[in-house]
Amino acid sequence: MYYCCENHVELAMDIVVDEQEVAPVLEKIEAKNELSTTCHFCTDKAIYKISG
């Protein structure tokens, strides 16, 4: 599972496909469930959770 910002969504989806060979599941983190988690690839705030 990857948490990512808007700029790294495609990269995270590509990695999930390469690693797990399944279509990625993209979930937007809603404001009410907002986490203090940062993007896996940079220091920006994560707004998506991507899993396989």
Buried (B, 14 or more C-beta within 10 A) or exposed (E): EBBBBEEBBEBBBEBBEEEEEEEBEBEEBEEEEEEEEBBBBEEEBBBBBBEB
